[in-house]
Amino acid sequence: MPSLYDTQIPPVVYLSGVLMFGGGPPIVRAHNHWARDWTGLVTLSGWFFLVLGLFRMFAASLYQGGTANTNTSVFMVLEGILLVFALVKTFKAYSRDAK
């Protein structure tokens, strides 16, 4: 099992929060469309980056403490779900529209 989440220190968590927050608002500003198709995933991911980035920036030690007590298989499942979302968005973005 990976030990990536076991060795994080608060400054690294803060840095990842800054990077996530840096990507969230531009996505939300440019693509704030709530639709029941794949474009809703883009909007949802922008809001996810914004909220999680803020949480990691302002509660880095709390986030680190929570992840230290969580089983690594939970992170593997969550990362698998994020990979599926990313693959769906990538496939739909580059595929030809039927219209």
Backbone hydrogen bonds, N-H to C=O, Kabsch-Sander energy under -0.5 kcal/mol:
donor,donor_aa,acceptor,acceptor_aa,energy
7,T,3,S,-1.0
12,V,9,I,-1.0
13,V,9,I,-1.9
14,Y,10,P,-2.7
15,L,11,P,-2.3
16,S,12,V,-2.4
17,G,13,V,-1.9
18,V,14,Y,-2.3
19,L,15,L,-2.2
20,M,16,S,-2.3
21,F,17,G,-2.9
22,G,18,V,-2.1
23,G,19,L,-1.1
23,G,20,M,-0.5
24,G,20,M,-1.8
27,I,23,G,-1.2
28,V,24,G,-2.5
29,R,25,P,-3.0
30,A,26,P,-2.3
31,H,27,I,-2.4
33,H,31,H,-0.8
34,W,32,N,-0.6
35,A,33,H,-1.1
40,G,37,D,-1.5
41,L,38,W,-1.1
42,V,38,W,-0.7
43,T,39,T,-1.6
44,L,40,G,-2.7
45,S,41,L,-2.4
46,G,42,V,-1.9
47,W,43,T,-2.1
48,F,44,L,-2.3
49,F,45,S,-2.5
50,L,46,G,-2.1
51,V,47,W,-2.6
52,L,48,F,-2.6
53,G,49,F,-2.2
54,L,50,L,-2.0
55,F,51,V,-2.3
56,R,52,L,-2.6
57,M,53,G,-1.9
58,F,54,L,-2.6
59,A,55,F,-1.9
63,Y,59,A,-2.6
64,Q,60,A,-2.4
65,G,61,S,-2.3
66,G,62,L,-2.0
67,T,63,Y,-2.1
68,A,64,Q,-1.7
69,N,65,G,-0.9
70,T,67,T,-0.8
74,V,71,N,-1.0
75,F,71,N,-0.9
76,M,72,T,-1.9
77,V,73,S,-2.0
78,L,74,V,-2.4
79,E,75,F,-2.6
80,G,76,M,-1.7
81,I,77,V,-2.2
82,L,78,L,-2.3
83,L,79,E,-2.0
84,V,80,G,-2.1
85,F,81,I,-2.3
86,A,82,L,-2.3
87,L,83,L,-2.5
88,V,84,V,-2.4
89,K,85,F,-2.4
90,T,86,A,-2.4
91,F,87,L,-2.7
92,K,88,V,-2.6
93,A,89,K,-2.1
94,Y,90,T,-1.7
95,S,91,F,-1.1
